[in-house]
Amino acid sequence: MPHASQPQATPAWQGLALSAAQPLPPLRELLQDSARTLALRAQACGLTLDFSRQRLTPLVLQQLLDLARQQGLADQRDALFAGERINRTEDRAVLHMALRAPAGCHTHPWPADITEQVLAERERMLALAERIRQGHWLGPRRQPITDLVAIGIGGSDLGPRMAVHALQQDTAPAVRVHFVSNPDATALHDVLATLDPLRTGFVVASKTFTTQETLLNAESARHWLQAAGVSDWARQFIAITTAPDKATALGFAPEHTLRFWDWVGGRYSLWSSIGLPLAVAVGREQFEAFLAGAHALDTHFRTAPLAQNLPVLMALLGLWQRNFLNAPTQLVTSYSARLGLLPAYLQQMDMESNGKRVHPDGQPVRVATGPIVWGGLGIDGQHAYYQLLHQGTHRVAIDFIGVRQQASLPDAPPAHAAHLRFNQANLLAQAQALALGRDAQATAASLRAAGLSEAEVQRLTPHRSFDGNVSSNVLWLDALTPFTLGALVALYEHKVFCQAALWQVHAFDQWGVELGKVVAQGLQHSLHTGELPAGVDSATAASLRFLREVPPLTPAALPTAASAVTPLATPTVAPTPRMDLAQAPSA
């Protein structure tokens, strides 16, 4: 008997399995029904979801909605918004929705003191952002700070970076915002190489203020300032954290320390003080519009019927693809260049949330959970991985994202509108071609029409035919504005939550991130000292020795064309004796 929390125990899940086992009508047939096409569309908050290209019958859609009801999705949603401690493994509420509620909103279900704290800290952050934008944050020689370098990683980097890139038309040219996340020294060097240390400020964002990658980059940035003669480095640094005491202990000034709360997951923290780089880039009014779009989507999610609820529909469609049509990956492909960083942001949001294999009670999950999320720009992808989508052997779930109209750009070329129409036409062409394909008969006819011989027609037809029947969603933004971007991000946040509720997994912890960090600390010590940590495996021990035996980097030591083709001697493999790794000789 399946455990009660397992979704496959529900009648709706079993009905979906039966439906998936039956021959489904091909998309070529389904898309001949114009009434169906219009029915499979939902709108909210400047977003339109067209899911008519899903291999979906009325029965399947009803079974999906029944699954949402049988899994208590509405009750789980209400518990989320009420501030119940739904993050059970960390005993925390999950209230990032409170971060975007407007002042004067009295309809929220979470405790009132949460709103008071959020509004007070939001005002501190926005006031600081405006001070920076207006040139009132001065460097050591009383010159305005003109460049802001945001140092963070994961949720402290991906969200602000994505949003600043998306809203470039609204950014302030007086203050340039840069991002550094990777601890490779070249990442920080390449940003700082173009900047003036006397006019550069830094934002160090870390939820716990113990993130090693971030602290290492921050320390190097401090040394860069000091090397330029800046003695009071702290005046050019801002800290953002849930642990202000840790920031103070490291020398950050309390008046330059912004906070948020442990009930905000890192990947959901863009709406908090973590969004300072965005607020600096676009200003108070646009940042508040960004929050307003997300809040509007929150309200839609809380109140709309399940059958017209955008996050619910997207979650159900994704589950249908993942669990019943055997699509293990989710492609997010944008036909707006400004949304080029969205897939990486959604990748963390989804895979860190729903990459889980146990239910809340610790029992193993018996169904597939979170998909592999990937993607990029649609037009670029057409010249790269779209080949696999059209003729490969993998089944891929696809979200196409496009804009209906483009915000006006200063000094736009005369053909600006033509660029928009070109992208829109290509989005629709790819969605149609993937859905309908081109069968062998149509392919042969097109080859004959091109004047090829019958022998060539027969030879080439298998290579130039397309099965089609690839499902997709098309998600349109009325225009890419702060409001619609906020709504779009909130839409995917709630989609991820809904899928976790349907699969019955925890969406708001990420213990899988921690193990590698713990191991890395011991190995970092080993690389410095040569002492092998206890419990290290033989491959890692050999790698540590290999890395400590690096010769000096001189021109003579660099490989040459001749040495590159010199064959290596074949090693003699002898049995490896058992070794007490704790007593192993140091490198």
C-alpha positions as CSV (number, residue, x, y, z in Angstrom):
1,M,0.0,0.0,0.0
2,P,1.6,3.3,-1.0
3,H,2.3,5.8,1.9
4,A,-0.5,8.4,2.2
5,S,1.8,11.2,1.2
6,Q,2.8,9.6,-2.0
7,P,1.0,11.2,-5.0
8,Q,0.7,8.0,-7.0
9,A,-1.8,6.8,-4.3
10,T,-4.4,9.3,-5.5
11,P,-7.2,8.3,-7.9
12,A,-6.3,11.3,-10.1
13,W,-2.7,10.1,-10.5
14,Q,-3.8,6.7,-11.4
15,G,-6.3,8.1,-13.9
16,L,-3.5,10.2,-15.5
17,A,-1.4,7.1,-15.8
18,L,-4.2,5.3,-17.7
19,S,-4.7,8.3,-19.9
20,A,-0.9,8.5,-20.7
21,A,-0.9,4.8,-21.6
22,Q,-3.6,5.4,-24.2
23,P,-2.8,6.7,-27.7
24,L,-3.1,10.5,-27.4
25,P,-4.3,12.6,-30.4
26,P,-1.3,14.1,-32.2
27,L,-0.8,17.8,-32.0
28,R,-1.5,18.0,-35.8
29,E,-5.0,16.9,-35.0
30,L,-5.5,18.9,-31.7
31,L,-4.4,22.1,-33.2
32,Q,-7.1,22.0,-35.9
33,D,-9.7,22.9,-33.2
34,S,-9.8,26.7,-33.0
35,A,-12.2,26.6,-30.0
36,R,-9.8,24.4,-28.1
37,T,-6.9,26.8,-28.8
38,L,-8.8,29.7,-27.4
39,A,-9.9,27.7,-24.3
40,L,-6.4,26.7,-23.4
41,R,-5.3,30.2,-22.6
42,A,-5.1,32.1,-19.3
43,Q,-4.1,35.7,-18.5
44,A,-3.1,37.7,-15.4
45,C,-0.9,40.6,-14.4
46,G,0.3,41.4,-18.0
47,L,1.1,37.8,-18.7
48,T,-0.7,35.4,-21.1
49,L,-0.1,31.7,-21.0
50,D,-1.0,29.8,-24.2
51,F,-0.9,26.1,-23.6
52,S,-2.8,24.9,-26.6
53,R,0.3,23.2,-27.9
54,Q,0.3,20.7,-25.0
55,R,-0.7,17.2,-25.8
56,L,-3.7,17.6,-23.6
57,T,-7.3,16.3,-23.9
58,P,-10.2,17.7,-21.8
59,L,-10.1,14.5,-19.7
60,V,-6.4,14.9,-19.0
61,L,-6.8,18.5,-18.0
62,Q,-9.7,17.6,-15.6
63,Q,-7.6,14.8,-14.1
64,L,-4.7,17.2,-13.5
65,L,-7.1,19.6,-11.8
66,D,-8.5,16.7,-9.7
67,L,-4.9,15.9,-8.7
68,A,-4.4,19.4,-7.4
69,R,-7.6,19.1,-5.3
70,Q,-6.8,15.6,-4.0
71,Q,-3.3,16.7,-3.0
72,G,-4.7,19.6,-1.0
73,L,-2.9,22.2,-3.1
74,A,-5.2,25.1,-2.0
75,D,-4.7,24.2,1.7
76,Q,-0.9,24.1,1.3
77,R,-1.0,27.4,-0.6
78,D,-3.0,29.0,2.3
79,A,-0.6,27.7,4.8
80,L,2.3,29.2,2.9
81,F,0.7,32.7,2.8
82,A,-0.4,32.4,6.5
83,G,3.2,32.1,7.6
84,E,2.9,28.6,8.9
85,R,6.3,26.9,9.4
86,I,6.0,24.8,6.3
87,N,9.8,24.5,6.0
88,R,9.8,21.7,8.6
89,T,13.4,20.6,8.4
90,E,14.5,24.1,9.4
91,D,11.4,24.9,11.4
92,R,10.8,28.2,9.5
93,A,8.0,30.0,7.8
94,V,8.4,30.9,4.1
95,L,7.2,34.5,3.6
96,H,9.0,36.0,0.7
97,M,5.6,37.2,-0.5
98,A,5.6,39.6,2.4
99,L,8.6,41.3,1.0
100,R,6.6,42.7,-2.0
101,A,3.4,43.7,-0.2
102,P,2.8,47.4,-0.6
103,A,2.4,49.8,2.3
104,G,-1.1,50.1,3.4
105,C,-2.1,46.6,2.4
106,H,-4.3,45.1,5.1
107,T,-5.5,42.0,3.4
108,H,-2.4,39.9,3.9
109,P,-2.8,36.7,6.0
110,W,0.6,36.8,7.7
111,P,1.3,38.5,11.0
112,A,1.2,42.3,11.0
113,D,4.6,42.7,12.7
114,I,6.2,41.0,9.6
115,T,4.8,43.7,7.4
116,E,6.1,46.4,9.8
117,Q,9.6,45.0,9.7
118,V,9.6,44.6,6.0
119,L,8.4,48.1,5.3
120,A,11.0,49.7,7.6
121,E,13.9,47.8,6.1
122,R,12.7,48.4,2.6
123,E,12.7,52.1,3.3
124,R,16.2,51.9,4.6
125,M,17.3,50.1,1.5
126,L,15.6,52.4,-1.0
127,A,16.9,55.5,0.8
128,L,20.4,54.2,0.5
129,A,19.8,53.3,-3.2
130,E,18.6,56.8,-3.9
131,R,21.6,58.3,-2.0
132,I,23.9,56.3,-4.3
133,R,22.0,57.2,-7.4
134,Q,22.1,60.9,-6.6
135,G,25.8,60.9,-6.1
136,H,25.6,61.4,-2.3
137,W,27.7,58.4,-1.4
138,L,31.2,59.8,-1.6
139,G,34.6,58.1,-1.8
140,P,37.7,59.0,0.2
141,R,38.3,62.1,-1.8
142,R,34.7,63.3,-1.6
143,Q,34.0,62.2,-5.1
144,P,30.7,60.4,-5.9
145,I,30.7,56.6,-6.1
146,T,30.2,55.9,-9.8
147,D,30.5,52.1,-9.8
148,L,28.9,49.6,-7.6
149,V,30.3,46.0,-7.5
150,A,27.8,43.5,-6.1
151,I,29.6,40.5,-4.5
152,G,27.5,37.4,-3.8
153,I,26.7,34.0,-5.1
154,G,23.6,31.8,-5.7
155,G,20.4,33.6,-4.6
156,S,22.5,36.7,-3.6
157,D,23.7,37.1,-7.2
158,L,21.5,35.4,-9.8
159,G,18.3,37.4,-9.0
160,P,19.7,40.9,-8.9
161,R,22.0,40.2,-11.9
162,M,19.1,38.8,-14.0
163,A,16.8,41.7,-13.1
164,V,19.3,44.4,-13.8
165,H,20.1,42.9,-17.2
166,A,16.4,42.6,-18.0
167,L,15.6,46.2,-17.1
168,Q,18.6,47.9,-18.7
169,Q,16.4,50.5,-20.4
170,D,15.5,51.8,-17.0
171,T,19.0,51.9,-15.4
172,A,20.7,55.1,-14.3
173,P,23.9,55.8,-16.4
174,A,25.4,57.8,-13.5
175,V,26.0,54.6,-11.5
176,R,27.1,51.5,-13.2
177,V,26.3,48.2,-11.5
178,H,28.7,45.2,-11.8
179,F,28.4,41.6,-10.5
180,V,31.0,39.2,-9.2
181,S,30.1,35.7,-8.0
182,N,32.8,33.2,-8.9
183,P,35.8,33.0,-6.6
184,D,38.2,32.5,-9.5
185,A,40.5,35.5,-9.1
186,T,40.1,36.5,-12.8
187,A,36.3,37.1,-12.3
188,L,37.0,39.9,-9.7
189,H,40.1,41.1,-11.5
190,D,38.4,41.6,-14.8
191,V,35.7,43.8,-13.2
192,L,38.1,45.8,-11.0
193,A,40.6,46.4,-13.8
194,T,38.4,49.0,-15.4
195,L,37.4,50.8,-12.2
196,D,38.7,53.6,-10.1
197,P,39.1,52.4,-6.5
198,L,38.4,55.9,-5.2
199,R,35.0,55.9,-6.8
200,T,34.0,52.3,-6.4
201,G,31.6,50.9,-3.8
202,F,30.9,47.3,-2.9
203,V,27.8,45.4,-1.8
204,V,28.6,42.1,0.0
205,A,25.5,39.9,0.1
206,S,25.4,36.7,2.0
207,K,22.4,35.3,4.0
208,T,24.5,33.9,6.8
209,F,27.7,36.0,6.2
210,T,29.6,32.7,6.2
211,T,29.6,32.0,2.4
212,Q,33.2,31.3,1.7
213,E,33.1,32.3,-2.0
214,T,31.6,35.7,-1.2
215,L,33.9,36.4,1.8
216,L,37.0,35.6,-0.2
217,N,36.0,38.0,-3.0
218,A,35.1,40.6,-0.4
219,E,38.5,40.3,1.2
220,S,40.3,40.6,-2.1
221,A,38.2,43.7,-2.9
222,R,39.2,45.2,0.5
223,H,42.9,44.6,-0.3
224,W,42.4,46.3,-3.7
225,L,41.1,49.4,-2.0
226,Q,43.9,49.4,0.6
227,A,46.5,49.0,-2.1
228,A,45.2,52.2,-3.7
229,G,45.7,54.0,-0.4
230,V,42.2,53.7,1.0
231,S,42.6,53.4,4.8
232,D,38.9,53.5,5.8
233,W,37.7,50.7,3.5
234,A,34.4,50.1,5.4
235,R,33.0,53.5,4.2
236,Q,32.9,52.0,0.7
237,F,31.3,48.7,1.6
238,I,27.6,47.7,2.2
239,A,26.7,44.4,3.8
240,I,23.4,42.6,3.3
241,T,22.7,39.6,5.6
242,T,20.4,37.9,8.1
243,A,23.3,38.0,10.5
244,P,24.3,41.6,11.0
245,D,26.4,40.7,14.1
246,K,28.7,38.6,11.8
247,A,29.1,41.6,9.4
248,T,30.0,43.9,12.3
249,A,32.5,41.4,13.6
250,L,34.2,41.5,10.2
251,G,34.4,45.3,10.3
252,F,31.4,46.4,8.3
253,A,29.7,49.6,9.5
254,P,26.2,49.1,11.1
255,E,24.9,52.1,9.2
256,H,25.9,50.3,6.0
257,T,24.5,47.0,7.0
258,L,21.1,46.0,5.6
259,R,19.2,43.0,6.8
260,F,16.6,40.4,5.9
261,W,15.2,37.4,7.7
262,D,15.7,33.7,8.0
263,W,12.2,33.1,6.7
264,V,13.4,34.3,3.3
265,G,15.1,31.6,1.2
266,G,18.2,32.7,-0.5
267,R,16.8,32.0,-4.0
268,Y,13.7,34.0,-3.1
269,S,15.5,37.0,-1.6
270,L,15.5,39.3,-4.7
271,W,12.6,41.2,-3.2
272,S,14.4,42.0,0.0
273,S,17.5,44.2,0.6
274,I,19.3,41.7,-1.6
275,G,17.7,43.7,-4.4
276,L,19.7,46.8,-3.6
277,P,21.8,46.6,-6.8
278,L,18.5,46.5,-8.8
279,A,17.2,49.5,-6.8
280,V,20.4,51.4,-7.5
281,A,20.1,50.5,-11.2
282,V,16.5,51.4,-11.8
283,G,15.5,53.7,-8.9
284,R,12.8,53.7,-6.3
285,E,9.7,54.0,-8.6
286,Q,10.7,51.2,-10.9
287,F,11.8,48.9,-8.0
288,E,8.4,49.4,-6.4
289,A,6.7,48.6,-9.7
290,F,8.8,45.4,-9.8
291,L,7.4,44.5,-6.3
292,A,3.9,45.5,-7.4
293,G,4.0,43.1,-10.3
294,A,5.0,40.2,-8.0
295,H,2.4,41.2,-5.4
296,A,-0.3,41.2,-8.1
297,L,0.7,37.7,-9.1
298,D,0.6,36.7,-5.4
299,T,-3.0,37.9,-5.2
300,H,-3.9,36.1,-8.4
301,F,-2.4,32.9,-7.1
302,R,-4.2,33.2,-3.8
303,T,-7.6,34.0,-5.3
304,A,-8.0,32.7,-8.8
305,P,-9.8,29.4,-9.4
306,L,-7.5,26.5,-10.1
307,A,-8.6,26.2,-13.7
308,Q,-7.6,29.8,-14.4
309,N,-4.7,30.1,-12.0
310,L,-1.4,30.6,-13.9
311,P,1.0,29.0,-11.4
312,V,-1.3,26.1,-10.9
313,L,-1.7,25.5,-14.6
314,M,2.0,25.7,-15.3
315,A,2.8,23.3,-12.4
316,L,0.2,20.8,-13.6
317,L,1.4,21.0,-17.2
318,G,5.0,20.5,-16.1
319,L,4.0,17.5,-14.0
320,W,2.1,16.0,-17.0
321,Q,5.3,16.3,-19.0
322,R,7.7,15.1,-16.3
323,N,5.7,12.2,-14.9
324,F,3.5,11.0,-17.7
325,L,5.1,12.0,-21.0
326,N,8.6,11.2,-19.8
327,A,10.3,14.6,-20.3
328,P,13.1,14.8,-17.8
329,T,14.3,18.3,-18.7
330,Q,12.6,21.7,-18.9
331,L,13.8,24.2,-21.5
332,V,13.2,27.9,-20.9
333,T,13.9,29.7,-24.1
334,S,13.4,33.5,-24.4
335,Y,12.9,35.6,-27.5
336,S,13.7,38.8,-25.6
337,A,17.5,39.3,-25.3
338,R,17.0,41.2,-22.0
339,L,15.7,37.9,-20.5
340,G,18.9,36.0,-21.4
341,L,19.8,35.4,-17.7
342,L,16.4,34.2,-16.7
343,P,17.0,30.5,-17.4
344,A,20.0,30.4,-15.0
345,Y,17.9,32.2,-12.3
346,L,15.1,29.7,-12.8
347,Q,17.5,26.8,-12.8
348,Q,18.5,27.5,-9.2
349,M,14.9,28.3,-8.1
350,D,13.6,25.0,-9.5
351,M,16.4,22.5,-9.1
352,E,17.4,23.7,-5.6
353,S,13.8,23.6,-4.5
354,N,12.5,20.4,-6.0
355,G,15.6,18.3,-6.5
356,K,14.4,16.1,-3.6
357,R,13.9,12.4,-3.1
358,V,12.1,12.1,0.2
359,H,8.7,13.1,1.4
360,P,8.3,15.4,4.5
361,D,8.0,12.3,6.7
362,G,11.3,10.9,5.4
363,Q,9.8,8.2,3.2
364,P,11.3,7.9,-0.3
365,V,9.5,9.5,-3.2
366,R,8.4,6.9,-5.8
367,V,7.9,9.3,-8.7
368,A,10.1,11.6,-10.6
369,T,10.4,15.0,-9.1
370,G,12.1,18.3,-10.2
371,P,13.2,18.4,-13.9
372,I,16.6,19.5,-15.1
373,V,16.1,23.2,-16.0
374,W,18.2,24.7,-18.8
375,G,17.9,27.2,-21.6
376,G,19.0,30.4,-23.2
377,L,18.0,32.8,-25.9
378,G,15.7,31.4,-28.5
379,I,17.2,32.8,-31.7
380,D,20.7,31.8,-30.5
381,G,19.4,28.3,-29.6
382,Q,17.9,27.9,-33.1
383,H,21.5,27.8,-34.4
384,A,22.6,25.4,-31.7
385,Y,20.5,23.0,-29.6
386,Y,17.2,23.3,-31.4
387,Q,18.4,20.5,-33.8
388,L,18.1,18.1,-30.9
389,L,14.6,19.4,-30.1
390,H,13.4,18.8,-33.7
391,Q,15.1,15.5,-34.6
392,G,16.8,14.2,-31.5
393,T,15.8,11.3,-29.3
394,H,15.2,13.2,-26.1
395,R,11.8,14.4,-25.0
396,V,12.0,18.0,-23.7
397,A,9.3,20.2,-22.1
398,I,9.5,23.7,-23.4
399,D,8.5,27.2,-22.2
400,F,8.8,29.8,-25.0
401,I,8.8,33.3,-23.6
402,G,8.2,36.4,-25.8
403,V,7.1,40.0,-25.6
404,R,4.1,41.5,-27.4
405,Q,5.5,45.0,-27.6
406,Q,8.9,46.4,-26.9
407,A,9.5,49.4,-24.6
408,S,10.9,52.4,-26.5
409,L,14.6,52.7,-26.5
410,P,16.6,55.9,-26.8
411,D,18.4,56.2,-30.1
412,A,16.6,53.1,-31.4
413,P,17.4,52.3,-35.1
414,P,14.6,52.8,-37.6
415,A,14.2,49.1,-38.0
416,H,13.5,48.6,-34.3
417,A,10.0,47.3,-34.8
418,A,11.2,44.9,-37.5
419,H,13.6,43.3,-34.9
420,L,10.6,42.7,-32.6
421,R,8.5,41.1,-35.4
422,F,11.4,39.0,-36.5
423,N,11.7,37.5,-33.0
424,Q,8.0,37.0,-32.6
425,A,7.8,35.3,-36.0
426,N,10.7,33.0,-35.1
427,L,9.1,32.1,-31.7
428,L,5.8,31.1,-33.4
429,A,7.6,29.3,-36.2
430,Q,9.6,27.1,-33.8
431,A,6.5,26.4,-31.6
432,Q,4.6,25.4,-34.8
433,A,7.3,23.4,-36.4
434,L,8.0,21.4,-33.2
435,A,4.2,20.8,-32.7
436,L,3.3,19.8,-36.3
437,G,6.6,18.6,-37.7
438,R,6.7,17.5,-41.4
439,D,5.9,14.0,-42.4
440,A,7.7,12.0,-45.0
441,Q,5.0,12.6,-47.7
442,A,5.2,16.4,-47.2
443,T,9.0,16.3,-47.1
444,A,9.2,14.3,-50.4
445,A,6.8,16.7,-52.1
446,S,9.0,19.7,-51.0
447,L,12.1,18.0,-52.3
448,R,10.5,17.3,-55.7
449,A,9.3,20.9,-55.9
450,A,12.9,21.9,-55.4
451,G,13.8,19.9,-58.6
452,L,15.6,17.0,-57.0
453,S,15.7,13.6,-58.7
454,E,13.5,10.8,-57.4
455,A,16.6,9.0,-56.2
456,E,17.7,12.1,-54.2
457,V,14.2,12.5,-52.9
458,Q,14.2,9.0,-51.5
459,R,17.7,9.3,-50.1
460,L,17.1,12.7,-48.3
461,T,13.5,12.3,-47.1
462,P,14.4,10.4,-43.9
463,H,16.9,13.1,-43.0
464,R,14.7,16.0,-43.6
465,S,11.4,14.8,-42.1
466,F,10.3,15.9,-38.6
467,D,8.1,13.8,-36.3
468,G,6.7,16.9,-34.5
469,N,4.4,16.3,-31.6
470,V,6.7,18.3,-29.3
471,S,4.6,20.0,-26.6
472,S,5.3,23.6,-25.4
473,N,3.9,26.5,-23.5
474,V,4.1,30.0,-25.0
475,L,4.2,32.7,-22.3
476,W,3.8,36.3,-23.5
477,L,4.6,39.4,-21.6
478,D,2.5,42.5,-22.7
479,A,5.9,44.3,-22.5
480,L,9.1,43.8,-20.6
481,T,8.6,46.3,-17.7
482,P,9.5,46.2,-14.0
483,F,5.8,45.2,-13.3
484,T,5.7,42.3,-15.7
485,L,9.1,41.1,-14.8
486,G,8.1,41.0,-11.2
487,A,4.9,39.0,-12.1
488,L,6.9,36.6,-14.3
489,V,9.4,35.8,-11.5
490,A,6.6,35.3,-9.0
491,L,4.8,33.1,-11.5
492,Y,7.7,30.7,-11.6
493,E,8.2,30.9,-7.8
494,H,4.6,29.7,-7.2
495,K,4.8,27.1,-10.0
496,V,7.8,25.5,-8.2
497,F,5.8,25.6,-4.9
498,C,2.8,24.0,-6.5
499,Q,4.8,21.2,-8.0
500,A,6.4,20.5,-4.6
501,A,3.0,20.4,-3.1
502,L,1.8,17.9,-5.8
503,W,4.8,15.7,-5.4
504,Q,4.8,16.2,-1.6
505,V,8.4,17.2,-1.2
506,H,10.0,20.1,0.8
507,A,10.6,23.0,-1.6
508,F,12.4,25.4,0.8
509,D,15.5,23.6,2.2
510,Q,18.6,22.7,0.3
511,W,20.7,20.3,2.3
512,G,22.2,18.9,-0.9
513,V,24.2,22.2,-1.2
514,E,25.8,21.8,2.2
515,L,27.8,18.5,1.9
516,G,30.2,19.7,-0.8
517,K,30.8,22.9,1.2
518,V,31.8,21.0,4.2
519,V,34.2,18.7,2.3
520,A,35.7,21.7,0.5
521,Q,36.8,23.3,3.7
522,G,38.9,20.3,4.7
523,L,40.4,20.0,1.2
524,Q,41.2,23.7,1.2
525,H,43.2,23.2,4.4
526,S,44.9,20.3,2.8
527,L,46.0,22.2,-0.2
528,H,47.6,24.8,2.1
529,T,49.3,22.4,4.5
530,G,49.8,19.2,2.6
531,E,48.0,17.2,5.4
532,L,45.4,14.8,4.1
533,P,42.0,15.1,5.8
534,A,40.6,12.0,7.6
535,G,38.4,9.9,5.4
536,V,39.7,11.2,2.1
537,D,39.4,8.6,-0.8
538,S,42.4,7.5,-2.8
539,A,41.4,9.5,-5.9
540,T,41.1,12.8,-4.0
541,A,44.3,12.1,-2.1
542,A,46.1,11.6,-5.4
543,S,44.6,14.8,-6.8
544,L,45.7,16.8,-3.8
545,R,49.3,15.6,-4.3
546,F,49.1,16.4,-8.0
547,L,47.9,19.9,-7.3
548,R,50.7,20.6,-4.8
549,E,53.3,19.4,-7.2
550,V,52.6,22.1,-9.7
551,P,55.9,23.4,-11.2
552,P,56.6,27.2,-11.4
553,L,54.7,28.8,-14.2
554,T,57.6,30.0,-16.5
555,P,57.7,30.2,-20.3
556,A,60.0,27.1,-20.3
557,A,57.4,25.1,-18.3
558,L,54.6,25.8,-20.7
559,P,53.6,23.0,-23.1
560,T,54.8,23.4,-26.7
561,A,53.4,22.0,-29.9
562,A,56.0,19.3,-29.8
563,S,55.4,18.3,-26.2
564,A,51.6,18.3,-26.8
565,V,51.9,15.3,-29.2
566,T,54.5,13.3,-27.1
567,P,52.9,10.0,-26.1
568,L,52.7,9.3,-22.4
569,A,54.4,6.3,-21.0
570,T,52.0,3.5,-20.2
571,P,51.8,3.2,-16.4
572,T,52.4,-0.1,-14.7
573,V,49.4,-0.7,-12.5
574,A,50.2,-2.6,-9.3
575,P,47.8,-3.6,-6.5
576,T,47.2,-0.8,-4.1
577,P,47.9,-1.8,-0.5
578,R,45.4,-0.8,2.1
579,M,46.4,2.4,3.8
580,D,45.2,4.1,6.9
581,L,44.4,7.5,5.3
582,A,44.7,9.3,8.6
583,Q,48.4,8.2,8.7
584,A,49.1,8.7,5.0
585,P,52.2,10.7,4.2
586,S,51.5,14.3,3.5
587,A,51.9,15.7,0.0
